[in-house]
Amino acid sequence: MEYANHHTTSLASVFDVWATYDLNWRRPHYPSYDVQTQKVGTAFSLEVAERIVRETVRLTEGAPLPGRLHSLRVVQIPVGRHAPEWAPLSEYLYDRDGRLLDRRTVPWDCDSVFPGRKEEDLRFRPGDLCEVLDTVRGRAYLAFVVDVPPSVEQASKVNDGGFIHLEAGDDIYTIKTDASDISRDYVDSLRIFEPMHRIAPRTERRLRQAWNDCRTFPARMKIADTTAAARLTDAAEEFGWQAVVAKPSYEGDTFFLSLEGVPGFPDGLDLRIPQRKAWDHMDRVLATFRRLAGKPADGRGYRLKGPAADESYLL
């Protein structure tokens, strides 16, 4: 990525070289395995830092186990001011053979603008299996890509707005490790790799199915919301109530019900039902409706919680 930024050249700096080692590569790895990262050198120029990278590769060839080289990175750190290692001026990523994989020359500070990634700079696409390096917890784990960093076109729409702009921290991939509908993880573009080891067929099947579930989730969510709204409306009308149902506007939102004619609520009753409760526990919601109508109901229901600040009750 050929980003030009005056911050990377106008400040006195050093280039730290960090090596990550695979601690147990002889055993089956995925879905995760242990790694260790340590600094192996410092240089006053990128050229010398890359020489240290090549030297580290040479010294670790044929090294005794454990400790096979996983990857290397060069981090440019300014000198003479507060400069945490996680906020570099620039960063370069290398594979275990010392080949440059990726780079980012946008500094981690509020004045620097991330211009987005060109199509040819993307190393992964949605649905790709990848290996994520977590240097904080000391492990590498398998995941699949859900979304890619902002493109140049997407970034320009934000950066040209005049109020906010993208920064180096926005250079991230969205990933998932399972089929859960809500959870998402975000990983720095320089902490993601092609899978380096054999993937067991059952592990790959699980992740492929998880990706398919994730890809089709928006359509399935729309169907589930429509079905739940229809059941809520039918249940209210069964008891002679007038009902207006508003479906969730985003994943994890609530159904909003405005009910008229509910016994004990002469001014009407506004209910908020969490999306998941309407999907997975409609029987309990309907039991609550029957009890509000003064009718016997089998099974467990919900107690009204509220009223909240907006005068609506939660189930």
Residue frames as qw, qx, qy, qz and C-alpha x, y, z in Angstrom:
[[0.000, 0.890, 0.455, 0.000, 0.00, 0.00, 0.00],
 [0.490, 0.224, 0.011, 0.843, 1.75, 3.15, -1.18],
 [0.216, -0.907, -0.361, -0.016, 0.41, 5.68, 1.30],
 [0.426, 0.371, -0.180, 0.805, 2.36, 8.96, 1.48],
 [0.444, -0.836, -0.308, -0.094, 2.11, 10.73, 4.82],
 [0.243, 0.755, -0.342, 0.503, 4.43, 13.42, 6.14],
 [0.663, -0.644, 0.253, -0.286, 4.17, 12.05, 9.68],
 [0.983, -0.070, 0.088, 0.144, 6.24, 8.99, 8.78],
 [0.721, 0.383, -0.043, 0.575, 9.21, 11.01, 7.58],
 [0.036, 0.796, -0.100, 0.596, 9.25, 14.28, 9.53],
 [0.652, -0.682, 0.213, -0.255, 9.73, 12.69, 12.98],
 [0.117, 0.531, -0.828, 0.137, 12.86, 11.08, 14.37],
 [0.899, -0.122, 0.091, -0.410, 12.08, 7.39, 14.77],
 [0.164, -0.395, 0.902, 0.061, 13.37, 3.87, 15.13],
 [0.755, 0.108, -0.435, -0.479, 12.18, 0.64, 13.54],
 [0.499, -0.330, 0.740, -0.308, 11.55, -2.18, 16.01],
 [0.539, 0.185, -0.740, -0.357, 11.52, -5.74, 14.67],
 [0.631, -0.199, 0.545, -0.515, 9.14, -8.20, 16.31],
 [0.361, 0.174, -0.875, -0.270, 9.07, -11.95, 15.69],
 [0.768, -0.167, 0.246, -0.568, 6.18, -14.27, 16.49],
 [0.117, 0.315, -0.941, -0.041, 6.93, -17.96, 17.14],
 [0.812, -0.141, -0.347, -0.447, 4.66, -20.97, 16.85],
 [0.326, -0.549, 0.672, -0.375, 5.05, -22.76, 20.18],
 [0.594, -0.055, 0.779, -0.192, 3.49, -26.14, 19.39],
 [0.518, 0.472, -0.338, -0.627, 3.38, -26.58, 15.64],
 [0.141, 0.195, -0.959, -0.149, 3.88, -30.39, 15.73],
 [0.205, 0.321, 0.855, -0.351, 0.46, -30.97, 17.29],
 [0.113, 0.631, 0.653, 0.404, -2.92, -30.38, 15.59],
 [0.187, 0.025, -0.144, 0.971, -3.46, -26.65, 15.67],
 [0.311, -0.224, -0.207, -0.900, -6.89, -25.51, 14.76],
 [0.139, 0.889, 0.342, 0.269, -9.14, -24.02, 15.88],
 [0.081, -0.953, 0.222, -0.190, -6.28, -22.34, 17.85],
 [0.869, -0.035, -0.246, 0.428, -2.71, -22.76, 19.05],
 [0.455, -0.813, -0.045, 0.362, -0.18, -20.93, 21.21],
 [0.583, 0.614, -0.025, 0.532, 2.26, -18.31, 19.94],
 [0.514, -0.676, -0.122, 0.514, 4.81, -16.00, 21.52],
 [0.415, 0.824, 0.086, 0.375, 5.94, -12.58, 20.29],
 [0.594, -0.633, 0.008, 0.496, 9.23, -10.90, 21.21],
 [0.267, 0.938, -0.177, -0.136, 11.36, -8.05, 19.96],
 [0.911, -0.010, 0.190, 0.367, 14.45, -9.23, 18.09],
 [0.547, 0.038, 0.162, 0.820, 16.07, -5.95, 17.02],
 [0.064, 0.899, 0.247, -0.355, 15.94, -2.19, 16.49],
 [0.572, 0.190, 0.341, 0.721, 17.19, -0.15, 13.54],
 [0.026, -0.554, -0.092, 0.827, 17.36, 3.47, 12.44],
 [0.369, 0.346, -0.417, -0.755, 16.00, 2.76, 8.96],
 [0.881, 0.162, 0.185, -0.403, 13.55, 0.39, 7.28],
 [0.679, 0.537, -0.499, -0.039, 16.36, -0.99, 5.14],
 [0.101, 0.418, -0.818, 0.383, 18.36, -2.10, 8.18],
 [0.625, -0.082, 0.516, -0.580, 15.20, -3.40, 9.88],
 [0.891, 0.314, -0.096, -0.313, 14.51, -5.63, 6.87],
 [0.458, 0.509, -0.708, 0.172, 18.08, -6.88, 7.12],
 [0.279, -0.270, 0.757, -0.526, 17.27, -7.94, 10.71],
 [0.826, 0.154, 0.184, -0.510, 14.13, -9.66, 9.40],
 [0.787, 0.439, -0.424, -0.094, 16.21, -11.70, 6.94],
 [0.183, 0.462, -0.780, 0.380, 18.77, -12.48, 9.63],
 [0.557, -0.154, 0.570, -0.584, 16.03, -13.68, 12.00],
 [0.894, 0.272, -0.065, -0.351, 14.67, -15.96, 9.28],
 [0.604, 0.498, -0.611, 0.120, 18.16, -17.38, 8.69],
 [0.053, -0.407, 0.756, -0.509, 18.84, -17.94, 12.41],
 [0.658, -0.042, 0.492, -0.569, 15.54, -19.75, 12.99],
 [0.774, 0.332, -0.429, -0.329, 15.88, -22.14, 10.07],
 [0.734, 0.096, -0.657, 0.141, 16.24, -25.61, 11.53],
 [0.185, -0.480, 0.515, -0.686, 15.85, -24.28, 15.08],
 [0.168, -0.101, -0.958, 0.210, 14.94, -26.88, 17.73],
 [0.417, -0.547, -0.505, -0.521, 11.31, -27.24, 18.72],
 [0.280, 0.795, 0.537, 0.038, 9.24, -25.55, 19.95],
 [0.188, -0.716, 0.062, 0.669, 9.78, -22.17, 18.37],
 [0.467, 0.329, 0.586, 0.574, 9.16, -22.29, 14.65],
 [0.015, -0.217, 0.037, 0.975, 8.86, -18.80, 13.18],
 [0.306, 0.623, 0.702, -0.161, 5.29, -17.74, 12.48],
 [0.322, 0.827, 0.275, 0.370, 5.69, -14.18, 11.13],
 [0.471, -0.234, -0.154, 0.837, 7.55, -10.91, 11.63],
 [0.112, 0.907, 0.357, 0.195, 6.66, -7.26, 11.67],
 [0.440, 0.083, -0.113, 0.887, 8.57, -3.99, 11.62],
 [0.179, -0.861, -0.474, 0.045, 7.07, -1.17, 13.68],
 [0.356, 0.447, -0.060, 0.818, 8.19, 2.44, 13.24],
 [0.448, -0.735, -0.448, 0.243, 8.15, 4.22, 16.63],
 [0.174, 0.866, -0.068, 0.464, 8.85, 7.95, 17.08],
 [0.654, -0.111, -0.417, 0.622, 11.68, 8.97, 19.40],
 [0.179, 0.119, -0.221, 0.951, 11.50, 11.70, 22.03],
 [0.484, -0.179, 0.070, -0.854, 7.79, 11.58, 22.89],
 [0.613, -0.016, 0.679, -0.404, 5.18, 9.27, 24.32],
 [0.538, 0.381, -0.568, -0.493, 4.96, 6.41, 21.84],
 [0.743, -0.137, 0.598, -0.268, 3.29, 3.11, 22.81],
 [0.245, -0.212, 0.857, 0.401, 4.21, 0.12, 20.66],
 [0.353, 0.481, 0.803, 0.010, 0.61, -0.37, 19.54],
 [0.263, 0.903, 0.244, -0.236, 0.47, 3.14, 18.01],
 [0.620, -0.177, 0.373, 0.667, 3.24, 3.20, 15.37],
 [0.173, 0.615, -0.220, -0.738, 4.00, 5.66, 12.60],
 [0.672, 0.370, -0.472, -0.435, 4.06, 2.78, 10.13],
 [0.678, -0.250, 0.670, -0.167, 4.02, -1.00, 10.23],
 [0.517, 0.451, -0.627, -0.369, 5.19, -3.76, 7.87],
 [0.844, -0.156, 0.427, -0.284, 4.17, -7.42, 7.97],
 [0.314, 0.519, -0.763, -0.221, 6.35, -10.33, 6.76],
 [0.946, -0.094, -0.188, -0.246, 5.73, -14.05, 6.50],
 [0.815, -0.498, 0.272, 0.119, 7.98, -16.68, 8.10],
 [0.800, 0.213, 0.244, 0.506, 10.26, -16.58, 5.05],
 [0.318, -0.455, 0.030, 0.831, 10.78, -12.82, 5.30],
 [0.156, 0.371, 0.583, 0.706, 8.53, -11.88, 2.35],
 [0.160, 0.096, 0.221, -0.957, 6.54, -8.64, 2.70],
 [0.068, 0.453, 0.888, 0.047, 2.84, -9.43, 3.07],
 [0.058, -0.856, -0.456, -0.238, 1.31, -6.06, 3.85],
 [0.375, -0.003, -0.232, 0.897, 2.05, -2.55, 5.09],
 [0.104, -0.882, -0.445, -0.113, 0.34, 0.49, 6.55],
 [0.468, 0.123, -0.123, 0.866, 2.05, 3.89, 6.58],
 [0.278, -0.709, -0.209, -0.614, -0.81, 5.86, 8.11],
 [0.178, 0.231, -0.682, 0.671, 0.24, 6.81, 11.68],
 [0.395, -0.565, -0.723, 0.050, -1.94, 6.08, 14.69],
 [0.140, -0.294, -0.340, 0.882, -2.82, 9.64, 15.63],
 [0.280, 0.670, 0.589, -0.355, -5.93, 11.75, 15.36],
 [0.185, 0.730, -0.183, -0.632, -4.53, 13.97, 12.59],
 [0.088, -0.274, 0.843, 0.455, -3.79, 11.12, 10.19],
 [0.707, 0.303, 0.058, -0.637, -6.33, 10.11, 7.58],
 [0.481, -0.049, 0.861, 0.160, -6.80, 6.53, 6.44],
 [0.337, 0.365, -0.340, -0.799, -7.68, 6.70, 2.73],
 [0.889, 0.184, 0.195, -0.372, -9.15, 3.19, 2.45],
 [0.513, -0.286, 0.752, 0.300, -7.74, 0.12, 0.75],
 [0.450, 0.420, -0.495, -0.613, -7.54, -0.41, -2.96],
 [0.938, 0.072, -0.015, -0.338, -9.08, -3.59, -4.32],
 [0.769, 0.396, -0.469, 0.180, -5.66, -5.06, -5.09],
 [0.034, 0.513, -0.636, 0.575, -4.51, -4.43, -1.50],
 [0.777, -0.270, 0.235, -0.517, -7.20, -6.69, -0.01],
 [0.092, 0.370, -0.925, -0.015, -5.69, -10.05, 0.91],
 [0.126, 0.229, 0.944, -0.204, -9.06, -11.59, 1.86],
 [0.357, -0.206, -0.408, -0.815, -12.67, -11.53, 0.74],
 [0.639, -0.192, 0.354, -0.656, -15.93, -12.24, 2.64],
 [0.966, 0.051, -0.030, -0.252, -16.23, -15.97, 3.26],
 [0.587, 0.511, -0.580, 0.242, -12.47, -16.66, 3.22],
 [0.839, -0.482, -0.186, 0.172, -11.02, -18.78, 6.00],
 [0.271, 0.770, -0.341, 0.467, -8.20, -16.98, 7.76],
 [0.709, -0.278, -0.464, 0.452, -5.83, -17.26, 10.70],
 [0.148, -0.908, -0.025, -0.390, -5.96, -14.42, 13.23],
 [0.598, 0.125, -0.495, 0.618, -2.93, -13.54, 15.35],
 [0.453, -0.842, -0.150, -0.250, -3.75, -12.39, 18.88],
 [0.520, 0.404, -0.488, 0.572, -0.43, -11.20, 20.32],
 [0.359, -0.547, 0.319, -0.686, -2.05, -10.04, 23.56],
 [0.869, -0.254, 0.247, -0.344, -3.39, -13.48, 24.52],
 [0.168, -0.526, 0.816, 0.169, -0.56, -15.31, 22.77],
 [0.592, 0.195, 0.782, -0.027, -2.57, -17.42, 20.37],
 [0.219, 0.221, -0.547, -0.777, -3.49, -17.83, 16.73],
 [0.466, 0.278, 0.766, -0.345, -6.99, -18.99, 15.84],
 [0.147, 0.217, 0.771, 0.581, -9.12, -19.85, 12.84],
 [0.274, 0.547, 0.403, -0.680, -11.98, -17.63, 11.69],
 [0.421, 0.462, 0.615, 0.481, -13.81, -16.55, 8.56],
 [0.111, -0.096, 0.063, 0.987, -14.05, -13.09, 7.04],
 [0.191, 0.682, 0.671, -0.219, -17.40, -11.31, 7.18],
 [0.274, 0.949, 0.155, 0.018, -16.40, -7.89, 5.88],
 [0.713, 0.207, 0.004, 0.670, -13.29, -6.13, 4.56],
 [0.280, -0.448, -0.156, 0.834, -11.68, -2.74, 5.38],
 [0.337, 0.805, 0.239, -0.426, -13.21, 0.39, 3.83],
 [0.672, 0.404, 0.363, 0.503, -12.50, 0.85, 0.15],
 [0.291, -0.043, 0.082, 0.952, -11.04, 4.06, -1.25],
 [0.197, -0.451, -0.469, -0.733, -14.52, 5.09, -2.42],
 [0.555, -0.648, -0.521, -0.023, -16.11, 4.37, 0.97],
 [0.550, -0.387, -0.238, 0.701, -13.34, 6.18, 2.83],
 [0.188, 0.174, 0.202, 0.945, -13.58, 9.25, 0.62],
 [0.328, -0.634, -0.506, -0.484, -17.27, 9.66, 1.46],
 [0.615, -0.673, -0.335, 0.238, -16.35, 9.85, 5.15],
 [0.579, -0.259, -0.002, 0.773, -13.09, 11.76, 4.85],
 [0.163, 0.293, 0.322, 0.885, -14.52, 14.42, 2.54],
 [0.277, -0.729, -0.609, -0.144, -17.45, 15.14, 4.84],
 [0.106, 0.661, -0.158, 0.726, -15.49, 17.62, 6.95],
 [0.614, -0.637, 0.124, -0.449, -16.63, 16.47, 10.41],
 [0.777, -0.404, 0.482, 0.004, -14.92, 13.11, 10.96],
 [0.529, 0.604, -0.560, -0.204, -12.37, 11.02, 9.12],
 [0.985, -0.086, -0.147, 0.022, -11.12, 7.46, 9.12],
 [0.224, -0.801, 0.552, -0.061, -7.94, 6.67, 11.04],
 [0.269, 0.411, -0.869, -0.049, -5.45, 3.80, 11.05],
 [0.317, -0.030, 0.843, -0.434, -7.69, 1.94, 13.51],
 [0.702, 0.390, 0.192, -0.565, -10.36, 1.69, 10.81],
 [0.468, 0.480, -0.690, -0.274, -8.10, -0.54, 8.70],
 [0.427, -0.181, 0.812, -0.355, -9.80, -3.69, 9.96],
 [0.408, -0.060, -0.810, -0.417, -11.45, -6.91, 8.83],
 [0.673, -0.229, 0.290, -0.641, -14.68, -8.09, 10.40],
 [0.365, 0.204, -0.906, -0.062, -14.45, -11.76, 11.35],
 [0.784, -0.310, 0.149, -0.516, -16.43, -14.50, 13.09],
 [0.025, 0.370, -0.925, 0.084, -15.50, -17.81, 14.61],
 [0.199, 0.241, 0.928, -0.202, -18.98, -19.34, 14.91],
 [0.019, -0.437, -0.701, -0.563, -22.52, -19.12, 13.62],
 [0.111, -0.610, -0.557, 0.553, -23.92, -16.86, 16.35],
 [0.304, 0.755, 0.479, 0.329, -26.01, -14.16, 14.73],
 [0.134, -0.986, -0.093, -0.032, -24.93, -11.10, 16.71],
 [0.613, -0.629, 0.252, 0.407, -21.29, -11.52, 17.69],
 [0.638, 0.725, -0.068, 0.252, -18.64, -9.90, 15.51],
 [0.650, -0.540, 0.119, 0.521, -14.92, -9.43, 16.03],
 [0.396, 0.915, -0.068, 0.044, -12.71, -6.82, 14.43],
 [0.812, -0.307, 0.219, 0.446, -9.08, -7.46, 13.65],
 [0.030, -0.792, 0.333, 0.510, -6.28, -5.25, 12.37],
 [0.794, 0.569, -0.132, -0.170, -5.47, -5.93, 8.71],
 [0.351, 0.640, -0.661, 0.175, -1.88, -6.69, 9.74],
 [0.387, -0.306, 0.782, -0.381, -2.95, -9.42, 12.17],
 [0.839, 0.262, 0.316, -0.358, -4.61, -11.72, 9.66],
 [0.085, -0.480, 0.804, 0.342, -3.02, -14.52, 7.61],
 [0.742, 0.153, -0.530, -0.382, -3.73, -17.36, 5.26],
 [0.888, -0.384, 0.189, -0.170, -4.20, -20.56, 7.33],
 [0.107, 0.725, -0.680, -0.030, -0.70, -21.96, 7.84],
 [0.209, -0.218, 0.944, -0.130, -1.54, -25.52, 8.79],
 [0.243, -0.196, -0.877, -0.365, -3.85, -28.34, 7.84],
 [0.481, -0.123, 0.239, -0.835, -7.50, -27.79, 8.75],
 [0.249, 0.098, 0.953, -0.141, -9.44, -30.82, 9.92],
 [0.114, -0.303, -0.706, -0.630, -12.41, -31.51, 7.60],
 [0.285, -0.662, -0.688, 0.084, -14.92, -31.25, 10.46],
 [0.255, -0.565, -0.173, 0.766, -13.49, -27.86, 11.49],
 [0.036, -0.094, 0.450, 0.888, -13.70, -26.56, 7.95],
 [0.183, -0.469, -0.782, -0.368, -17.27, -27.85, 7.56],
 [0.278, -0.676, -0.551, 0.403, -18.27, -26.11, 10.79],
 [0.162, -0.492, 0.042, 0.854, -16.81, -22.77, 9.69],
 [0.017, -0.094, -0.646, -0.757, -18.21, -23.06, 6.15],
 [0.222, -0.597, -0.759, -0.138, -21.66, -23.68, 7.61],
 [0.268, -0.649, -0.347, 0.622, -21.18, -20.77, 10.00],
 [0.096, -0.245, 0.313, 0.913, -20.32, -18.50, 7.06],
 [0.132, -0.329, -0.750, -0.559, -23.39, -19.67, 5.15],
 [0.275, -0.677, -0.655, 0.193, -25.57, -19.01, 8.21],
 [0.235, -0.546, -0.099, 0.798, -24.02, -15.55, 8.60],
 [0.060, -0.046, 0.522, 0.850, -24.48, -14.74, 4.91],
 [0.244, -0.424, -0.730, -0.477, -28.15, -15.72, 4.89],
 [0.216, -0.389, -0.671, 0.592, -28.96, -14.25, 8.30],
 [0.148, 0.191, 0.034, -0.970, -30.40, -10.89, 7.08],
 [0.482, -0.085, -0.581, -0.651, -33.00, -12.68, 4.96],
 [0.484, -0.289, -0.819, 0.106, -33.79, -15.14, 7.74],
 [0.129, -0.256, -0.484, 0.827, -34.09, -12.29, 10.25],
 [0.311, 0.052, -0.192, -0.929, -36.58, -10.48, 8.02],
 [0.560, -0.189, -0.712, -0.380, -38.72, -13.62, 7.71],
 [0.425, -0.282, -0.751, 0.419, -38.55, -14.29, 11.47],
 [0.015, 0.180, 0.287, -0.941, -39.53, -10.69, 12.30],
 [0.438, -0.044, -0.389, -0.809, -42.47, -10.77, 9.88],
 [0.571, -0.236, -0.778, -0.118, -43.71, -14.08, 11.32],
 [0.315, -0.269, -0.645, 0.642, -43.35, -12.88, 14.93],
 [0.158, 0.090, 0.066, -0.981, -45.16, -9.60, 14.19],
 [0.532, -0.143, -0.556, -0.623, -48.05, -11.48, 12.60],
 [0.538, -0.284, -0.778, 0.159, -48.37, -13.82, 15.61],
 [0.162, -0.217, -0.464, 0.843, -48.34, -10.87, 18.04],
 [0.321, 0.013, -0.177, -0.930, -51.02, -9.07, 16.04],
 [0.583, -0.193, -0.689, -0.384, -53.22, -12.19, 15.80],
 [0.435, -0.261, -0.749, 0.427, -52.85, -12.88, 19.54],
 [0.020, 0.164, 0.294, -0.941, -53.88, -9.33, 20.47],
 [0.453, -0.017, -0.341, -0.824, -56.87, -9.36, 18.13],
 [0.478, -0.193, -0.855, -0.059, -57.95, -12.73, 19.57],
 [0.273, -0.417, -0.658, 0.565, -58.64, -10.93, 22.87],
 [0.080, 0.868, 0.475, 0.119, -60.36, -7.99, 21.20],
 [0.365, -0.686, 0.047, 0.627, -57.45, -5.60, 21.62],
 [0.518, 0.854, -0.002, 0.045, -56.44, -3.04, 19.03],
 [0.740, -0.421, 0.283, 0.442, -52.78, -3.56, 18.22],
 [0.472, 0.854, -0.220, 0.014, -50.08, -1.72, 16.29],
 [0.868, -0.309, 0.234, 0.311, -46.84, -3.66, 15.95],
 [0.300, 0.884, -0.352, -0.066, -43.54, -2.10, 14.89],
 [0.968, 0.057, -0.100, 0.225, -40.84, -4.58, 13.91],
 [0.596, -0.587, 0.168, 0.521, -37.20, -4.20, 15.01],
 [0.410, 0.896, -0.110, -0.131, -35.21, -1.78, 12.88],
 [0.322, 0.662, -0.669, 0.097, -31.89, -3.56, 13.44],
 [0.745, -0.016, -0.658, 0.106, -30.47, -6.81, 14.79],
 [0.409, -0.140, -0.644, 0.631, -31.00, -7.05, 18.56],
 [0.230, -0.214, 0.034, -0.949, -33.69, -4.33, 18.64],
 [0.243, 0.216, 0.816, -0.479, -37.17, -4.79, 20.15],
 [0.075, -0.508, -0.719, -0.468, -40.70, -5.25, 18.86],
 [0.102, 0.061, 0.334, -0.935, -42.86, -2.27, 19.91],
 [0.147, -0.476, -0.834, -0.236, -46.53, -3.01, 20.57],
 [0.213, -0.063, 0.203, -0.954, -49.13, -0.34, 21.17],
 [0.197, -0.327, -0.921, -0.080, -52.23, -2.04, 22.62],
 [0.361, -0.183, 0.107, -0.908, -55.68, -0.61, 23.31],
 [0.787, -0.209, -0.269, -0.514, -58.40, -2.39, 25.32],
 [0.546, 0.107, -0.766, 0.321, -56.13, -4.31, 27.73],
 [0.593, -0.699, -0.377, -0.136, -57.88, -4.80, 31.10],
 [0.652, -0.602, -0.126, 0.444, -56.37, -2.62, 33.81],
 [0.397, -0.208, 0.248, 0.859, -54.76, -0.19, 31.33],
 [0.309, 0.785, 0.481, -0.237, -57.42, 2.39, 30.41],
 [0.121, 0.863, -0.231, -0.433, -54.85, 4.59, 28.67],
 [0.810, 0.517, -0.275, -0.043, -53.48, 1.72, 26.64],
 [0.773, -0.486, 0.359, 0.195, -50.39, -0.43, 27.09],
 [0.502, 0.762, -0.407, -0.051, -47.12, -0.03, 25.23],
 [0.893, -0.316, 0.306, 0.100, -44.89, -3.13, 25.27],
 [0.315, 0.740, -0.580, -0.131, -41.32, -3.71, 24.13],
 [0.960, -0.114, 0.252, -0.034, -40.40, -7.31, 23.44],
 [0.223, -0.636, 0.637, 0.374, -36.73, -8.12, 22.74],
 [0.601, 0.441, -0.482, -0.461, -36.28, -9.60, 19.31],
 [0.253, 0.254, -0.932, 0.060, -34.83, -12.88, 20.61],
 [0.328, 0.114, 0.754, -0.558, -37.73, -13.41, 23.01],
 [0.655, 0.418, 0.065, -0.625, -40.19, -13.01, 20.17],
 [0.534, 0.441, -0.669, -0.271, -38.22, -15.48, 18.06],
 [0.368, 0.205, -0.890, 0.175, -37.38, -18.14, 20.63],
 [0.055, -0.210, -0.822, 0.527, -39.97, -17.77, 23.40],
 [0.327, -0.210, -0.332, -0.859, -43.19, -16.77, 21.72],
 [0.545, -0.397, -0.733, -0.092, -45.04, -19.34, 23.86],
 [0.376, -0.384, -0.509, 0.672, -44.14, -17.36, 26.98],
 [0.054, 0.039, -0.094, -0.993, -45.15, -14.07, 25.35],
 [0.455, -0.277, -0.577, -0.620, -48.55, -15.53, 24.39],
 [0.511, -0.419, -0.709, 0.246, -49.02, -16.93, 27.89],
 [0.190, -0.246, -0.286, 0.906, -48.44, -13.40, 29.20],
 [0.261, -0.116, -0.356, -0.890, -51.07, -12.07, 26.81],
 [0.520, -0.383, -0.720, -0.255, -53.62, -14.60, 28.05],
 [0.441, -0.421, -0.587, 0.533, -52.98, -13.64, 31.66],
 [0.029, -0.117, -0.031, 0.992, -53.30, -9.94, 30.84],
 [0.422, -0.191, -0.492, -0.738, -56.68, -10.82, 29.30],
 [0.554, -0.260, 0.474, -0.633, -57.69, -12.58, 32.53],
 [0.918, 0.142, -0.226, -0.292, -57.63, -16.05, 31.00],
 [0.796, -0.431, 0.415, 0.094, -55.83, -19.16, 32.25],
 [0.550, 0.715, -0.425, -0.075, -52.60, -20.00, 30.50],
 [0.966, -0.177, 0.037, 0.185, -50.41, -23.07, 30.61],
 [0.743, 0.269, -0.068, 0.609, -46.66, -22.72, 31.01],
 [0.419, -0.485, -0.167, 0.750, -44.50, -19.80, 32.04],
 [0.284, 0.881, 0.281, 0.254, -45.12, -16.22, 31.06],
 [0.446, 0.249, -0.188, 0.839, -43.30, -12.93, 31.62],
 [0.221, -0.748, -0.439, 0.446, -43.82, -10.20, 34.17],
 [0.293, 0.879, 0.148, 0.346, -44.16, -6.64, 32.93],
 [0.610, -0.306, -0.120, 0.721, -41.04, -4.61, 33.66],
 [0.178, 0.360, 0.203, 0.893, -41.47, -0.87, 33.76],
 [0.577, 0.788, 0.189, 0.103, -42.74, 1.55, 32.89],
 [0.660, -0.013, 0.083, 0.746, -39.51, 2.86, 31.40],
 [0.134, -0.408, -0.040, 0.902, -38.67, 6.49, 30.75],
 [0.194, 0.042, -0.514, -0.835, -40.68, 6.40, 27.53],
 [0.617, 0.025, 0.343, -0.707, -43.74, 4.98, 29.33],
 [0.800, 0.197, -0.469, -0.320, -43.43, 1.57, 27.70],
 [0.771, -0.424, 0.439, -0.180, -43.14, -1.74, 29.48],
 [0.306, 0.504, -0.791, -0.162, -40.59, -4.45, 28.77],
 [0.953, -0.137, -0.077, -0.259, -41.34, -8.14, 28.78]]
